């Protein structure tokens, strides 16, 4: 009977990957929210300059 248990190193790397992806996803979400807010504020000023 074969044993397919993950080694502790593999589990640690897997946990690290999950945490890193979570942090990157949170940062990307915050960046998108920030840039959308900035772009929405900057847009009316650009429209006023064109008019």
ABEGO torsion letter per residue (X at the ends): XBBABBBAAAAAAAAAAAAAAAAAAAAAAAAAAAAAAAAAAAAAAAAAAAX
